[in-house]
Amino acid sequence: MKKKEAGTTVSLKTEMAVKWTNLAGKLTYDNPDLTPVTGKKVNLLNTAGKVIKTSGTNKFGTFIFTGVNLNDADKVELDFN
């Protein structure tokens, strides 16, 4: 994912047979070094736009949501505030 404005969302397509799982990712800035996005809040939203899980990025820019119901997960939102 490349840096966007605050509140940027990324759509997830979740038409899978798996119902509960972990969802992880890595966020980097759009620069030549792909610098990790560190210490930022990451929200998992449902189809209604409600936050269902919250995580944060570590020093490598990675995050993880555990015990995710893929039938509810719809978007990942990065909070740059």
N, C-alpha and C positions, 0 to 999 in steps of 0.2 A: 504494500500500500504506500502510496506517495503522499507527502504532506499536502493537506488541503486546509481550508478555513475551519475554524472552530465549529464543532457540531457536524462535521462531514460524516456521512454514512455510506456503508458499502452493503449492497444487497446480497443475501445468501439464498441460494436455491436449496431447499431441504425436502425434497421428495425422495426420501430414502426409507428403507425398511428398518434401519437402526433407529431406535427411539431415544435411548439415553447414551450419551457419550461425552467425551471431553472435546472442546473446541479450542485450538491454539493457533497462534500466528506470530508474525514478526513484523514490526513497523519500522520503516526507515524513512529518512528525509530524501527528497529528490535532489541529491547533489552527487558529484563524481565519486565521493567516498561511501555513499549510501549510509550515512551516519545514523546509528540507531536512535529511535525516539525513546528517550528514557524518562522514567518517573512520571508518566502520564496516565490518567484514568481512562479506562476503556469500558464501555457499556455494551451489553448485549440486549437488543430490543426485540420485543415480540411484534406480531403483525399490527397490533394497535398502537405501536410506538412507545409502549411502556417498558421501562428498564426491568429486565428479569434477572440479570446477573451483572456484577461489577468486578473488574479486575484492574491490574495496573501493569505497566511495562517495566521490565528490569533493566539492568545496565546493558543488556544485549538487544533491547527493543522487543523482547518476546513477552507474550501474555498467554494465559490459559483460563478458560472457563471450565469448571468441572461439573459433572452431573447435569449436562445440558439435555433438555427434551428438544430434539430436533424438530418436532412438530410445532413447537412454539417459537423457536429461534428464527429471526428474520433479518436483522441487520446488526452490524458492529459499528459503534460510534466512538470516535476518538475525541476526548475533551482536552483541548489545548489550554484551557484556563488555568 
